[in-house]
Amino acid sequence: MNKAQQRKLVKAIMGPLPMMYGTNTVQRLMGFHAVWHLFDGEAGLRNAGWSRNGIWRSRRDFSRVFGIEVQDA
């Protein structure tokens, strides 16, 4: 798959988000979403060693980009 095909696939799946926020941001927040649910939320992430500020910042960014709270997604 070449770069043009990759861009077309990402655009089809994610819509305008990667163009608006950048693919790295969208990828980071999707990873945060997965980890949030794997560790059962904030308490699990804190027990795994995540900082309170890091969790808060990621929750804020997730909500801003996707328009929904991470626990509701």
HTML snippet that shows the backbone in 3Dmol.js (N, CA, C, O; Angstrom):
<script src="https://3Dmol.org/build/3Dmol-min.js"></script>
<div id="view" style="width:600px;height:400px;position:relative"></div>
<script>
const pdb = `
ATOM      1  N   MET A   1       0.859  -1.175   0.000  1.00  0.00           N
ATOM      2  CA  MET A   1       0.000   0.000   0.000  1.00  0.00           C
ATOM      3  C   MET A   1       0.904   1.236   0.000  1.00  0.00           C
ATOM      4  O   MET A   1       1.780   1.375   0.854  1.00  0.00           O
ATOM      5  N   ASN A   2       0.682   2.120  -0.958  1.00  0.00           N
ATOM      6  CA  ASN A   2       1.508   3.327  -1.023  1.00  0.00           C
ATOM      7  C   ASN A   2       0.907   4.431  -0.157  1.00  0.00           C
ATOM      8  O   ASN A   2      -0.173   4.273   0.411  1.00  0.00           O
ATOM      9  N   LYS A   3       1.621   5.550  -0.065  1.00  0.00           N
ATOM     10  CA  LYS A   3       1.205   6.658   0.809  1.00  0.00           C
ATOM     11  C   LYS A   3      -0.167   7.217   0.432  1.00  0.00           C
ATOM     12  O   LYS A   3      -0.977   7.516   1.310  1.00  0.00           O
ATOM     13  N   ALA A   4      -0.426   7.356  -0.851  1.00  0.00           N
ATOM     14  CA  ALA A   4      -1.716   7.898  -1.286  1.00  0.00           C
ATOM     15  C   ALA A   4      -2.857   6.971  -0.868  1.00  0.00           C
ATOM     16  O   ALA A   4      -3.914   7.436  -0.440  1.00  0.00           O
ATOM     17  N   GLN A   5      -2.646   5.678  -0.992  1.00  0.00           N
ATOM     18  CA  GLN A   5      -3.664   4.714  -0.583  1.00  0.00           C
ATOM     19  C   GLN A   5      -3.860   4.737   0.931  1.00  0.00           C
ATOM     20  O   GLN A   5      -4.985   4.626   1.418  1.00  0.00           O
ATOM     21  N   GLN A   6      -2.756   4.884   1.675  1.00  0.00           N
ATOM     22  CA  GLN A   6      -2.845   4.969   3.136  1.00  0.00           C
ATOM     23  C   GLN A   6      -3.653   6.189   3.552  1.00  0.00           C
ATOM     24  O   GLN A   6      -4.525   6.087   4.414  1.00  0.00           O
ATOM     25  N   ARG A   7      -3.375   7.342   2.952  1.00  0.00           N
ATOM     26  CA  ARG A   7      -4.118   8.566   3.270  1.00  0.00           C
ATOM     27  C   ARG A   7      -5.601   8.410   2.966  1.00  0.00           C
ATOM     28  O   ARG A   7      -6.454   8.844   3.741  1.00  0.00           O
ATOM     29  N   LYS A   8      -5.898   7.790   1.839  1.00  0.00           N
ATOM     30  CA  LYS A   8      -7.292   7.578   1.452  1.00  0.00           C
ATOM     31  C   LYS A   8      -7.998   6.665   2.455  1.00  0.00           C
ATOM     32  O   LYS A   8      -9.147   6.918   2.818  1.00  0.00           O
ATOM     33  N   LEU A   9      -7.328   5.621   2.899  1.00  0.00           N
ATOM     34  CA  LEU A   9      -7.906   4.700   3.876  1.00  0.00           C
ATOM     35  C   LEU A   9      -8.132   5.392   5.219  1.00  0.00           C
ATOM     36  O   LEU A   9      -9.199   5.251   5.816  1.00  0.00           O
ATOM     37  N   VAL A  10      -7.137   6.137   5.696  1.00  0.00           N
ATOM     38  CA  VAL A  10      -7.279   6.858   6.966  1.00  0.00           C
ATOM     39  C   VAL A  10      -8.429   7.860   6.879  1.00  0.00           C
ATOM     40  O   VAL A  10      -9.219   7.980   7.816  1.00  0.00           O
ATOM     41  N   LYS A  11      -8.525   8.573   5.768  1.00  0.00           N
ATOM     42  CA  LYS A  11      -9.607   9.548   5.605  1.00  0.00           C
ATOM     43  C   LYS A  11     -10.968   8.868   5.592  1.00  0.00           C
ATOM     44  O   LYS A  11     -11.930   9.400   6.146  1.00  0.00           O
ATOM     45  N   ALA A  12     -11.061   7.696   4.965  1.00  0.00           N
ATOM     46  CA  ALA A  12     -12.327   6.964   4.920  1.00  0.00           C
ATOM     47  C   ALA A  12     -12.740   6.484   6.309  1.00  0.00           C
ATOM     48  O   ALA A  12     -13.925   6.492   6.641  1.00  0.00           O
ATOM     49  N   ILE A  13     -11.775   6.070   7.114  1.00  0.00           N
ATOM     50  CA  ILE A  13     -12.074   5.537   8.447  1.00  0.00           C
ATOM     51  C   ILE A  13     -12.290   6.654   9.459  1.00  0.00           C
ATOM     52  O   ILE A  13     -13.259   6.618  10.218  1.00  0.00           O
ATOM     53  N   MET A  14     -11.414   7.632   9.483  1.00  0.00           N
ATOM     54  CA  MET A  14     -11.413   8.654  10.530  1.00  0.00           C
ATOM     55  C   MET A  14     -12.075   9.969  10.125  1.00  0.00           C
ATOM     56  O   MET A  14     -12.255  10.849  10.966  1.00  0.00           O
ATOM     57  N   GLY A  15     -12.434  10.114   8.875  1.00  0.00           N
ATOM     58  CA  GLY A  15     -13.036  11.367   8.435  1.00  0.00           C
ATOM     59  C   GLY A  15     -12.026  12.502   8.465  1.00  0.00           C
ATOM     60  O   GLY A  15     -10.858  12.290   8.138  1.00  0.00           O
ATOM     61  N   PRO A  16     -12.444  13.693   8.846  1.00  0.00           N
ATOM     62  CA  PRO A  16     -11.560  14.856   8.792  1.00  0.00           C
ATOM     63  C   PRO A  16     -10.624  14.997   9.995  1.00  0.00           C
ATOM     64  O   PRO A  16      -9.767  15.880   9.990  1.00  0.00           O
ATOM     65  N   LEU A  17     -10.762  14.156  11.024  1.00  0.00           N
ATOM     66  CA  LEU A  17      -9.970  14.348  12.248  1.00  0.00           C
ATOM     67  C   LEU A  17      -8.461  14.389  12.018  1.00  0.00           C
ATOM     68  O   LEU A  17      -7.812  15.304  12.525  1.00  0.00           O
ATOM     69  N   PRO A  18      -7.865  13.444  11.278  1.00  0.00           N
ATOM     70  CA  PRO A  18      -6.407  13.521  11.091  1.00  0.00           C
ATOM     71  C   PRO A  18      -5.955  14.799  10.404  1.00  0.00           C
ATOM     72  O   PRO A  18      -4.876  15.311  10.701  1.00  0.00           O
ATOM     73  N   MET A  19      -6.760  15.318   9.493  1.00  0.00           N
ATOM     74  CA  MET A  19      -6.383  16.558   8.818  1.00  0.00           C
ATOM     75  C   MET A  19      -6.521  17.755   9.755  1.00  0.00           C
ATOM     76  O   MET A  19      -5.763  18.718   9.648  1.00  0.00           O
ATOM     77  N   MET A  20      -7.482  17.698  10.670  1.00  0.00           N
ATOM     78  CA  MET A  20      -7.711  18.803  11.588  1.00  0.00           C
ATOM     79  C   MET A  20      -6.702  18.811  12.735  1.00  0.00           C
ATOM     80  O   MET A  20      -6.254  19.879  13.150  1.00  0.00           O
ATOM     81  N   TYR A  21      -6.339  17.642  13.251  1.00  0.00           N
ATOM     82  CA  TYR A  21      -5.518  17.560  14.454  1.00  0.00           C
ATOM     83  C   TYR A  21      -4.166  16.904  14.228  1.00  0.00           C
ATOM     84  O   TYR A  21      -3.289  17.005  15.087  1.00  0.00           O
ATOM     85  N   GLY A  22      -3.974  16.245  13.118  1.00  0.00           N
ATOM     86  CA  GLY A  22      -2.737  15.530  12.848  1.00  0.00           C
ATOM     87  C   GLY A  22      -2.877  14.065  13.215  1.00  0.00           C
ATOM     88  O   GLY A  22      -3.538  13.717  14.194  1.00  0.00           O
ATOM     89  N   THR A  23      -2.261  13.225  12.434  1.00  0.00           N
ATOM     90  CA  THR A  23      -2.400  11.784  12.664  1.00  0.00           C
ATOM     91  C   THR A  23      -1.776  11.346  13.978  1.00  0.00           C
ATOM     92  O   THR A  23      -2.284  10.421  14.612  1.00  0.00           O
ATOM     93  N   ASN A  24      -0.692  11.980  14.410  1.00  0.00           N
ATOM     94  CA  ASN A  24      -0.070  11.586  15.678  1.00  0.00           C
ATOM     95  C   ASN A  24      -1.005  11.819  16.856  1.00  0.00           C
ATOM     96  O   ASN A  24      -1.082  10.990  17.763  1.00  0.00           O
ATOM     97  N   THR A  25      -1.712  12.936  16.848  1.00  0.00           N
ATOM     98  CA  THR A  25      -2.648  13.249  17.928  1.00  0.00           C
ATOM     99  C   THR A  25      -3.792  12.253  17.950  1.00  0.00           C
ATOM    100  O   THR A  25      -4.151  11.739  19.009  1.00  0.00           O
ATOM    101  N   VAL A  26      -4.362  11.978  16.791  1.00  0.00           N
ATOM    102  CA  VAL A  26      -5.474  11.031  16.718  1.00  0.00           C
ATOM    103  C   VAL A  26      -5.010   9.651  17.161  1.00  0.00           C
ATOM    104  O   VAL A  26      -5.717   8.973  17.907  1.00  0.00           O
ATOM    105  N   GLN A  27      -3.840   9.228  16.716  1.00  0.00           N
ATOM    106  CA  GLN A  27      -3.292   7.926  17.102  1.00  0.00           C
ATOM    107  C   GLN A  27      -3.053   7.861  18.613  1.00  0.00           C
ATOM    108  O   GLN A  27      -3.392   6.860  19.245  1.00  0.00           O
ATOM    109  N   ARG A  28      -2.483   8.901  19.194  1.00  0.00           N
ATOM    110  CA  ARG A  28      -2.225   8.932  20.636  1.00  0.00           C
ATOM    111  C   ARG A  28      -3.524   8.825  21.424  1.00  0.00           C
ATOM    112  O   ARG A  28      -3.602   8.088  22.407  1.00  0.00           O
ATOM    113  N   LEU A  29      -4.538   9.560  20.993  1.00  0.00           N
ATOM    114  CA  LEU A  29      -5.807   9.553  21.718  1.00  0.00           C
ATOM    115  C   LEU A  29      -6.552   8.234  21.554  1.00  0.00           C
ATOM    116  O   LEU A  29      -7.231   7.797  22.483  1.00  0.00           O
ATOM    117  N   MET A  30      -6.442   7.595  20.404  1.00  0.00           N
ATOM    118  CA  MET A  30      -7.060   6.279  20.234  1.00  0.00           C
ATOM    119  C   MET A  30      -6.365   5.261  21.139  1.00  0.00           C
ATOM    120  O   MET A  30      -7.015   4.378  21.699  1.00  0.00           O
ATOM    121  N   GLY A  31      -5.042   5.386  21.280  1.00  0.00           N
ATOM    122  CA  GLY A  31      -4.307   4.522  22.206  1.00  0.00           C
ATOM    123  C   GLY A  31      -4.728   4.780  23.643  1.00  0.00           C
ATOM    124  O   GLY A  31      -4.886   3.842  24.424  1.00  0.00           O
ATOM    125  N   PHE A  32      -4.909   6.048  23.995  1.00  0.00           N
ATOM    126  CA  PHE A  32      -5.370   6.385  25.341  1.00  0.00           C
ATOM    127  C   PHE A  32      -6.744   5.775  25.603  1.00  0.00           C
ATOM    128  O   PHE A  32      -6.996   5.252  26.689  1.00  0.00           O
ATOM    129  N   HIS A  33      -7.621   5.842  24.624  1.00  0.00           N
ATOM    130  CA  HIS A  33      -8.954   5.249  24.750  1.00  0.00           C
ATOM    131  C   HIS A  33      -8.848   3.753  25.044  1.00  0.00           C
ATOM    132  O   HIS A  33      -9.527   3.242  25.935  1.00  0.00           O
ATOM    133  N   ALA A  34      -8.001   3.056  24.296  1.00  0.00           N
ATOM    134  CA  ALA A  34      -7.843   1.615  24.491  1.00  0.00           C
ATOM    135  C   ALA A  34      -7.287   1.311  25.881  1.00  0.00           C
ATOM    136  O   ALA A  34      -7.790   0.423  26.570  1.00  0.00           O
ATOM    137  N   VAL A  35      -6.259   2.040  26.294  1.00  0.00           N
ATOM    138  CA  VAL A  35      -5.640   1.805  27.602  1.00  0.00           C
ATOM    139  C   VAL A  35      -6.611   2.148  28.730  1.00  0.00           C
ATOM    140  O   VAL A  35      -6.665   1.437  29.734  1.00  0.00           O
ATOM    141  N   TRP A  36      -7.373   3.220  28.579  1.00  0.00           N
ATOM    142  CA  TRP A  36      -8.362   3.603  29.585  1.00  0.00           C
ATOM    143  C   TRP A  36      -9.296   2.435  29.878  1.00  0.00           C
ATOM    144  O   TRP A  36      -9.548   2.105  31.037  1.00  0.00           O
ATOM    145  N   HIS A  37      -9.809   1.810  28.811  1.00  0.00           N
ATOM    146  CA  HIS A  37     -10.771   0.724  28.986  1.00  0.00           C
ATOM    147  C   HIS A  37     -10.092  -0.580  29.414  1.00  0.00           C
ATOM    148  O   HIS A  37     -10.688  -1.365  30.152  1.00  0.00           O
ATOM    149  N   LEU A  38      -8.869  -0.821  28.971  1.00  0.00           N
ATOM    150  CA  LEU A  38      -8.144  -2.022  29.406  1.00  0.00           C
ATOM    151  C   LEU A  38      -7.839  -1.985  30.899  1.00  0.00           C
ATOM    152  O   LEU A  38      -7.860  -3.018  31.567  1.00  0.00           O
ATOM    153  N   PHE A  39      -7.557  -0.797  31.419  1.00  0.00           N
ATOM    154  CA  PHE A  39      -7.215  -0.646  32.835  1.00  0.00           C
ATOM    155  C   PHE A  39      -8.397  -0.194  33.683  1.00  0.00           C
ATOM    156  O   PHE A  39      -8.222   0.171  34.846  1.00  0.00           O
ATOM    157  N   ASP A  40      -9.588  -0.214  33.118  1.00  0.00           N
ATOM    158  CA  ASP A  40     -10.825   0.124  33.841  1.00  0.00           C
ATOM    159  C   ASP A  40     -10.833   1.545  34.397  1.00  0.00           C
ATOM    160  O   ASP A  40     -11.266   1.767  35.528  1.00  0.00           O
ATOM    161  N   GLY A  41     -10.366   2.487  33.621  1.00  0.00           N
ATOM    162  CA  GLY A  41     -10.510   3.884  33.981  1.00  0.00           C
ATOM    163  C   GLY A  41      -9.338   4.492  34.718  1.00  0.00           C
ATOM    164  O   GLY A  41      -8.223   3.970  34.716  1.00  0.00           O
ATOM    165  N   GLU A  42      -9.632   5.619  35.350  1.00  0.00           N
ATOM    166  CA  GLU A  42      -8.586   6.426  35.976  1.00  0.00           C
ATOM    167  C   GLU A  42      -7.862   5.702  37.100  1.00  0.00           C
ATOM    168  O   GLU A  42      -6.637   5.788  37.192  1.00  0.00           O
ATOM    169  N   ALA A  43      -8.579   5.000  37.947  1.00  0.00           N
ATOM    170  CA  ALA A  43      -7.939   4.309  39.076  1.00  0.00           C
ATOM    171  C   ALA A  43      -6.938   3.270  38.571  1.00  0.00           C
ATOM    172  O   ALA A  43      -5.847   3.137  39.124  1.00  0.00           O
ATOM    173  N   GLY A  44      -7.305   2.544  37.536  1.00  0.00           N
ATOM    174  CA  GLY A  44      -6.399   1.546  36.976  1.00  0.00           C
ATOM    175  C   GLY A  44      -5.155   2.169  36.364  1.00  0.00           C
ATOM    176  O   GLY A  44      -4.053   1.639  36.503  1.00  0.00           O
ATOM    177  N   LEU A  45      -5.333   3.289  35.692  1.00  0.00           N
ATOM    178  CA  LEU A  45      -4.177   3.982  35.115  1.00  0.00           C
ATOM    179  C   LEU A  45      -3.265   4.527  36.209  1.00  0.00           C
ATOM    180  O   LEU A  45      -2.041   4.467  36.090  1.00  0.00           O
ATOM    181  N   ARG A  46      -3.865   5.062  37.279  1.00  0.00           N
ATOM    182  CA  ARG A  46      -3.054   5.568  38.405  1.00  0.00           C
ATOM    183  C   ARG A  46      -2.260   4.421  39.037  1.00  0.00           C
ATOM    184  O   ARG A  46      -1.088   4.588  39.374  1.00  0.00           O
ATOM    185  N   ASN A  47      -2.897   3.261  39.196  1.00  0.00           N
ATOM    186  CA  ASN A  47      -2.204   2.092  39.753  1.00  0.00           C
ATOM    187  C   ASN A  47      -1.093   1.599  38.836  1.00  0.00           C
ATOM    188  O   ASN A  47      -0.117   1.009  39.299  1.00  0.00           O
ATOM    189  N   ALA A  48      -1.239   1.842  37.533  1.00  0.00           N
ATOM    190  CA  ALA A  48      -0.228   1.434  36.561  1.00  0.00           C
ATOM    191  C   ALA A  48       0.918   2.445  36.465  1.00  0.00           C
ATOM    192  O   ALA A  48       1.894   2.219  35.750  1.00  0.00           O
ATOM    193  N   GLY A  49       0.793   3.566  37.194  1.00  0.00           N
ATOM    194  CA  GLY A  49       1.886   4.528  37.232  1.00  0.00           C
ATOM    195  C   GLY A  49       1.683   5.790  36.420  1.00  0.00           C
ATOM    196  O   GLY A  49       2.592   6.616  36.336  1.00  0.00           O
ATOM    197  N   TRP A  50       0.519   5.961  35.822  1.00  0.00           N
ATOM    198  CA  TRP A  50       0.251   7.192  35.085  1.00  0.00           C
ATOM    199  C   TRP A  50       0.077   8.340  36.069  1.00  0.00           C
ATOM    200  O   TRP A  50      -0.487   8.166  37.149  1.00  0.00           O
ATOM    201  N   SER A  51       0.562   9.502  35.687  1.00  0.00           N
ATOM    202  CA  SER A  51       0.403  10.672  36.547  1.00  0.00           C
ATOM    203  C   SER A  51      -1.012  11.220  36.427  1.00  0.00           C
ATOM    204  O   SER A  51      -1.664  11.077  35.392  1.00  0.00           O
ATOM    205  N   ARG A  52      -1.472  11.846  37.495  1.00  0.00           N
ATOM    206  CA  ARG A  52      -2.799  12.461  37.495  1.00  0.00           C
ATOM    207  C   ARG A  52      -2.901  13.513  36.393  1.00  0.00           C
ATOM    208  O   ARG A  52      -3.913  13.589  35.697  1.00  0.00           O
ATOM    209  N   ASN A  53      -1.852  14.327  36.234  1.00  0.00           N
ATOM    210  CA  ASN A  53      -1.856  15.365  35.198  1.00  0.00           C
ATOM    211  C   ASN A  53      -1.871  14.779  33.791  1.00  0.00           C
ATOM    212  O   ASN A  53      -2.541  15.305  32.903  1.00  0.00           O
ATOM    213  N   GLY A  54      -1.135  13.694  33.589  1.00  0.00           N
ATOM    214  CA  GLY A  54      -1.118  13.046  32.280  1.00  0.00           C
ATOM    215  C   GLY A  54      -2.479  12.485  31.914  1.00  0.00           C
ATOM    216  O   GLY A  54      -2.919  12.603  30.770  1.00  0.00           O
ATOM    217  N   ILE A  55      -3.139  11.879  32.876  1.00  0.00           N
ATOM    218  CA  ILE A  55      -4.486  11.345  32.639  1.00  0.00           C
ATOM    219  C   ILE A  55      -5.447  12.492  32.343  1.00  0.00           C
ATOM    220  O   ILE A  55      -6.227  12.426  31.393  1.00  0.00           O
ATOM    221  N   TRP A  56      -5.388  13.532  33.151  1.00  0.00           N
ATOM    222  CA  TRP A  56      -6.296  14.669  32.962  1.00  0.00           C
ATOM    223  C   TRP A  56      -6.100  15.298  31.585  1.00  0.00           C
ATOM    224  O   TRP A  56      -7.071  15.608  30.895  1.00  0.00           O
ATOM    225  N   ARG A  57      -4.854  15.482  31.192  1.00  0.00           N
ATOM    226  CA  ARG A  57      -4.544  16.103  29.903  1.00  0.00           C
ATOM    227  C   ARG A  57      -5.061  15.238  28.745  1.00  0.00           C
ATOM    228  O   ARG A  57      -5.622  15.755  27.779  1.00  0.00           O
ATOM    229  N   SER A  58      -4.869  13.938  28.851  1.00  0.00           N
ATOM    230  CA  SER A  58      -5.345  13.044  27.793  1.00  0.00           C
ATOM    231  C   SER A  58      -6.867  13.009  27.738  1.00  0.00           C
ATOM    232  O   SER A  58      -7.446  12.964  26.652  1.00  0.00           O
ATOM    233  N   ARG A  59      -7.523  13.029  28.903  1.00  0.00           N
ATOM    234  CA  ARG A  59      -8.997  13.061  28.926  1.00  0.00           C
ATOM    235  C   ARG A  59      -9.510  14.350  28.283  1.00  0.00           C
ATOM    236  O   ARG A  59     -10.457  14.329  27.496  1.00  0.00           O
ATOM    237  N   ARG A  60      -8.879  15.458  28.626  1.00  0.00           N
ATOM    238  CA  ARG A  60      -9.282  16.747  28.061  1.00  0.00           C
ATOM    239  C   ARG A  60      -9.101  16.756  26.546  1.00  0.00           C
ATOM    240  O   ARG A  60      -9.990  17.190  25.815  1.00  0.00           O
ATOM    241  N   ASP A  61      -7.959  16.279  26.080  1.00  0.00           N
ATOM    242  CA  ASP A  61      -7.688  16.253  24.644  1.00  0.00           C
ATOM    243  C   ASP A  61      -8.659  15.310  23.922  1.00  0.00           C
ATOM    244  O   ASP A  61      -9.147  15.636  22.840  1.00  0.00           O
ATOM    245  N   PHE A  62      -8.936  14.157  24.509  1.00  0.00           N
ATOM    246  CA  PHE A  62      -9.861  13.204  23.905  1.00  0.00           C
ATOM    247  C   PHE A  62     -11.238  13.840  23.741  1.00  0.00           C
ATOM    248  O   PHE A  62     -11.859  13.747  22.681  1.00  0.00           O
ATOM    249  N   SER A  63     -11.697  14.479  24.795  1.00  0.00           N
ATOM    250  CA  SER A  63     -13.009  15.125  24.762  1.00  0.00           C
ATOM    251  C   SER A  63     -13.053  16.243  23.723  1.00  0.00           C
ATOM    252  O   SER A  63     -14.048  16.398  23.016  1.00  0.00           O
ATOM    253  N   ARG A  64     -11.996  17.004  23.634  1.00  0.00           N
ATOM    254  CA  ARG A  64     -11.931  18.113  22.676  1.00  0.00           C
ATOM    255  C   ARG A  64     -11.945  17.613  21.233  1.00  0.00           C
ATOM    256  O   ARG A  64     -12.629  18.184  20.384  1.00  0.00           O
ATOM    257  N   VAL A  65     -11.192  16.549  20.955  1.00  0.00           N
ATOM    258  CA  VAL A  65     -11.085  16.065  19.587  1.00  0.00           C
ATOM    259  C   VAL A  65     -12.309  15.263  19.163  1.00  0.00           C
ATOM    260  O   VAL A  65     -12.826  15.463  18.065  1.00  0.00           O
ATOM    261  N   PHE A  66     -12.779  14.358  20.021  1.00  0.00           N
ATOM    262  CA  PHE A  66     -13.852  13.450  19.623  1.00  0.00           C
ATOM    263  C   PHE A  66     -15.244  13.898  20.076  1.00  0.00           C
ATOM    264  O   PHE A  66     -16.248  13.335  19.638  1.00  0.00           O
ATOM    265  N   GLY A  67     -15.309  14.900  20.943  1.00  0.00           N
ATOM    266  CA  GLY A  67     -16.596  15.427  21.360  1.00  0.00           C
ATOM    267  C   GLY A  67     -17.356  14.527  22.314  1.00  0.00           C
ATOM    268  O   GLY A  67     -18.573  14.658  22.448  1.00  0.00           O
ATOM    269  N   ILE A  68     -16.663  13.618  22.977  1.00  0.00           N
ATOM    270  CA  ILE A  68     -17.280  12.694  23.931  1.00  0.00           C
ATOM    271  C   ILE A  68     -16.245  12.364  25.003  1.00  0.00           C
ATOM    272  O   ILE A  68     -15.044  12.361  24.736  1.00  0.00           O
ATOM    273  N   GLU A  69     -16.712  12.092  26.195  1.00  0.00           N
ATOM    274  CA  GLU A  69     -15.793  11.719  27.273  1.00  0.00           C
ATOM    275  C   GLU A  69     -15.265  10.302  27.018  1.00  0.00           C
ATOM    276  O   GLU A  69     -15.987   9.453  26.495  1.00  0.00           O
ATOM    277  N   VAL A  70     -14.024  10.053  27.384  1.00  0.00           N
ATOM    278  CA  VAL A  70     -13.399   8.758  27.108  1.00  0.00           C
ATOM    279  C   VAL A  70     -14.156   7.608  27.788  1.00  0.00           C
ATOM    280  O   VAL A  70     -14.231   6.511  27.235  1.00  0.00           O
ATOM    281  N   GLN A  71     -14.707   7.846  28.962  1.00  0.00           N
ATOM    282  CA  GLN A  71     -15.426   6.767  29.655  1.00  0.00           C
ATOM    283  C   GLN A  71     -16.747   6.436  28.971  1.00  0.00           C
ATOM    284  O   GLN A  71     -17.294   5.353  29.182  1.00  0.00           O
ATOM    285  N   ASP A  72     -17.266   7.346  28.157  1.00  0.00           N
ATOM    286  CA  ASP A  72     -18.528   7.119  27.453  1.00  0.00           C
ATOM    287  C   ASP A  72     -18.334   6.539  26.057  1.00  0.00           C
ATOM    288  O   ASP A  72     -19.296   6.111  25.419  1.00  0.00           O
ATOM    289  N   ALA A  73     -17.086   6.525  25.584  1.00  0.00           N
ATOM    290  CA  ALA A  73     -16.811   6.060  24.218  1.00  0.00           C
ATOM    291  C   ALA A  73     -16.595   4.565  24.179  1.00  0.00           C
ATOM    292  O   ALA A  73     -16.352   4.004  23.111  1.00  0.00           O
TER     293      ALA A  73
END
`;
const viewer = $3Dmol.createViewer("view");
viewer.addModel(pdb, "pdb");
viewer.setStyle({}, {cartoon: {color: "spectrum"}});
viewer.zoomTo();
viewer.render();
</script>
